[in-house]
Amino acid sequence: MERRSFIAHTGIAGILAAGTAPVFAQAGEVKWRLASSFPKSLDTIFGGAVTISERVASATNNKFQIQTFAGGEIVPPFGVVDAVQNATIECTHTAPYYFFGKDPTFAFGCAIPFGMNDRQQNAWMYHGGGRQLYNDFLKDYNIISFAAGNTGCQMGGWFRKEIKTVDDLKGLKFRVGGTGGLPLQKLGVVPQQIPGGDIYPALEKGTIDAAEWVGPYDDEKLGFYKVAKFYYYPGWWEGGPELDLFVNIKAYNDLPKEYQSILQAACHEANVDMMAKYDALNPAALKRLIAGGVKLQPFSNDIMAACYKATQEVYEGIAEKNAKFKKIYEPWKAFKGDQIEWFSVAENHFDNFQIAAQRLERRKK
């Protein structure tokens, strides 16, 4: 009798009574190592790797185990792509835009300035052709990727002084992730790539003038408010940055099909759970920061407009010279345009009305 037919007729109880083990129990033991790009102190973003590890273990009766290591424990935070490519480790949980220096195309697996929000990014990757295009690019690095987290739109960062005009950006040493530094460079900023665990000492010592990480919950944990009081928003370079699980292709192909499916499901769970966790924890953290004297301020419209203009110039320029980038950029740009129009119809109108109504109610009290 075929396995599917057997299960359909006997059910789980019949399988257990007959002593027939589920398929995953018949597969051999697999042990992987995962190097994260993040410190363990950040339970949210490092927690994505933990979620994946725990889920694959529980779903396979501990036969598929992924040991997780924080950034720097076995591989430097920015060395994880090389480690996966060379099969030093089987996988990494990381922000793909960290590796735009290798090729700007890496950033599409995370975020590029004035890109999509988290829901739009999911739509693009899951149902808009984005994942196939991105994995085609990653083949040259012996890597296959899966969405495994998102932070939502991030904050614009912590500044020692007020940033009122575009001229205030000139000469500013700013820790900023990924490709966000490229348009800022055109406006006079000196971008710095620094791993999460090393940002605070750099900001404290004055090695940098400003820094961004994620948002209130993580930023509070990292203590930036102790050395910089001006907290700006939004992080226009990270509208919906995706975290990915990068897996060595051979290691993935060597997995039993059942384990491949379980790994994909675990990544999907991590993708949803991380965003939900940030949304649940950020509001209270922001209230605490403001109560502690942090000055919450938006970037001015002039600064936003200048950054937007510089961004378009940067990416049109890259697309002219980089065929791999252009192959993703063109359909990505068209998809994003449709998403913006769609969100403007219902979602944004609904959100904007609720914001106005709530603030009116508060003023009346």
N, C-alpha and C positions, 0 to 999 in steps of 0.2 A: 504493500500500500504506500502511495506517495506520502511524504511527510505532511504536506498541507492538508491532504484528505484525512490523514490519521488524526491531526490536531482538531480538525473540524468535527470529526465524529466522536472523539473521546474527551476533548477539552483538556485543561490543565490537570484536573483531578485524575483523569484517565492516564495521562502521561506519567504522573507521579506514581500511580498504582502499578503501572506496567514497568516502572523502573527505567523509563526512557528519559535521558537528560536533555534539557534544552540545548540547542545548537551551540550557544556561546560557551556552555560548560564543556563541550567536546573539543573546543579550540584550545591550542596550547597557551602557556603563559607568555606574556609579553611585558617587558619592562623598558620603559622609556625614561629619558631625562628631559625636562623642560626648563630652560633658562629664561626667566622673565627679564624685562628691561626696567622693572620697578622694585622699590624697596618693600619689605614686608610690613613696614609701619603703615602703609596705605592699604587698609583692608578692602577698599573699594576696587581700585584698579589692579593691585596685585591679586585681589580676591577672585578675579576672573580666571586666573590659572588654577587657583584652588578649586573653584567650582567644577572646572573641566576634569581635573584629577579625581576629585571625589565621585563625580558622576560616572566616569568610565569604570572606576573600581567597583562601585556598588552595582552597576548594571551587568558586570561580568563575574560577579562573585569573587572579586579581587584577582582575577586572572590577567586582566589588563591594568597595569599599574603605571602611572606617570608621576615620577618624583619631581617636585617643583623646587626651583632654586631662585632666590631673589637676585636682582641685578647685582653683578659683581661677585657673587659667590663662586661660580664656576666659569662664567663668561662675563666680560665687561658689558654693561647695558647697551652700548652701541656696537658691540661685536657679535651680536646674536645671529645676524643674517649670515655672516661668514661661517659661523659655527654650524648652522643648519645646512648651509650649502655644501660644506665639506664633510657632513655627517659626523661631526664631533659630538653633536647632540641630535636628538630626533626632532625636536620642535622648540619653538619659542613663542611666548606671548608678548606682543610688543605693539608699538605705534609705528606703522610702516613709514610714516613721513620722516622718521628719524634718518632714513637712509636716502634722502633725496640727493645727497652728495654723490652717491653711486649713479643715480639716474633720477631725475625729477618725477618720472613715472611712478616710482614707489609711493608717492604721496596720495595717489588715487585710492589706495587701500586704507587710507585714514581720513585726510581732509586736505583741501587746498583753500586758500583765502576766498571768501565770499562764495563758498560752496553750499552744499545742501545740509539741512538739519538731519537729526538722527533718523526720523521716519522716512525722509526722502532718500537718505543714504541706503537704508534697508530696501526700499522699493527698487532702487537702482541695482543694488548688488543681488538681491534675491530674484527679481522679476524683470529687470530692465536690461539684462545682458552684461552688467558690470562685472560679475564674478568671473564669467568665462573670459572676458577681455583681460581682466587683471591676471588671472592664472596663466593665460597664454604668455603674458609678459614675464611672469615669474619662472617659467620653464627654463629660461637661460640661467637661473640661479638654483636649479634643482629643487624648487619649492612649489608647494601647493598651499593655498590659503583658505581660511574660513573665518567669517565674522565671529568675533568672540568678545564683544563688549562695545559700549559707547558711553560717552560722558554727557552727551547733549551739548548745547551751545555753551562754550566756556566763557570765563571772565577775561577781561582785557589785561589784567595784571596789576601788580603792586609797584607804585612809583614813589620815589623819595620826594619829588616835587610835583606841583600841578603841571598838567600838560594842557594848555589852553589853545595853542595855535599849532599849525603845521611846523612853524619855525622852532617850536620847543622840542621837536623830535630830533633836531640836528645834533649829532655827536653823542646821542643817548646810547649807552651800552645796555642792551636789553636782552635778557634771556628769553628767547621765543622759540617754540618748537617748530620743526619742519619748514615748510616753504613760506611761512608767514614772514620770515626775515627777508625774502627776496624783494617784495614791493616796499617794505620798510627801508631797505637799503637805498632805494631810489630817493627816499625822502630824508636821507642823512643819518638814519639809525645804524648803529653798529651791532648787528645781531650776534648772539652767543648761543651755542648749543651746549647745554649743561644738563647732565642727568638729574632726575628729581631729588635724589638724596644729597646732591652737592650744591643745590641752589641757595639754601639759607646762608651758609658760610660766605658764599660769594657776595650775596646781597648785604650781609652784615659788615663785611670788611670793606665794602665799597668797590670791589672788583667790577661789579655791575651796578648800574643806576636803577634798574627796574627788572622785574621778573614776572612771568606768568607761568601758571601750572595748569590747574583745571578749574576749580570753583571753590565756593566757601568751605565745604566740608574738608576737602583735602588741604586747601590752603591754610585753614586754621590749624590742622595737625602739623603742618610744616613750619608754622610760626612766623610767616612773613609779616604779619601785622605788627610784630615787635620791632621791626626795623624799617618799615615803610607804611605810611598811613593812608596814602591815596590809592583807592581801589577802583579801577576803571572797568567799564563794560561797554559793549560786548567784545568778546574775543572773535573778531570778524574773520580771523584766519582759521577758526575751528568751529564752524557752525554745527557740526554733528560728527565729530571725529570718531572713527571706528577703530577699535582694537582688534587685531587679528591673531589667530594662531597660524604661524608659519610652520609647515611640516616638510621635512625632507621627503621628496617624491618617492624614492625607493623604499624608505621606511613605511610610508603610507601604503604603497602598493603591496608590500609584503604582509600587511595586516590581513587577517581573515575578513571577508566581506562584512560579517556581523560586527566586527570591531570597528570597521570603517564607518558603518552606519551609526554605531553608538558614539563614536568620536564626533561625528557631525552633529548629532543631537545634543551632545554635551556643550559644544560650541554655541549652538543656537540658544541653549538655556543660559549660558554665560552672557550672551549678547543681550538678552531681554532683562536678565536679573541685574546686571550692572547699571543699566539706565534707570531701572526702577529704584535701585538703592540710592543713586545720586539724587533723583527727584525727591525721594523721601527725606534725605538727610540735609540737603542744601539749605532749605528755608530756615530751619532752626539755627544752623551755623551762621548764616548771614545776619540773623537777628543778634546773635552773640557778638559778632564782630563789630556791628554798628554800635551796640551798647557799650563796647569797649573803646570807642573813640575813633574807629575807622571811618574815613570820609569816602562814602560811596558816590561815584560820579560817572556820568556817561562821557564817552568821547564826543567831542563837538561834531556837528554836521559837516563843518569844513574839513576836519581831520578825516572823518569817514569817507567823504567824497574824494579827497586826495588819495587816500589809500585804495579806494575802489578803482580809480583811474590808473594808478600805478600797477595794480594787480592785473588789469586787463592787458596793459602793455607788456608786462613780464611774461604772461602765459601765451599771448599771441607770438611773442618773440621766441619762446621755447618751442612752440609747436612748429615754427618755420624751420627749425634746425634739428629737431628730434622726432623722427618718424614714429618711434614707439609711443612717445608722449601724445603725439597728434592722433594716433590710432584710437586712443581712449578719450582724449580731450574733446574731439568733435561730437561723438554720440553722447558723451557725458554732458556737454554744454547744452545740447538740444533737449536731453531728458530733464535737466535742471530747469530750463526755461518753462517746460510744460508743468513741472511740479510747482513752480512759483505761481503760475497763473491759477492752478487748481487750488492751492492753499489760500490764495487771496479771496476765493469765492465764499467758502464756508468757514474754514478753520480760523483764519485770521480775523474775520469779522466777528465771529463768536468770541474769540479770546479778547479782542480789543473792547467789545461791549462789556464783557464781564469785568475787565480791569477798570473801566470808567465807572461802572455801576458800583463796584466795591469801594472805590476811592470816594465817590460821592456819599455813600452811606457812612463812611468813616468821618468825613467832614461834618456831617450832621450831628454826630454824637458829641 
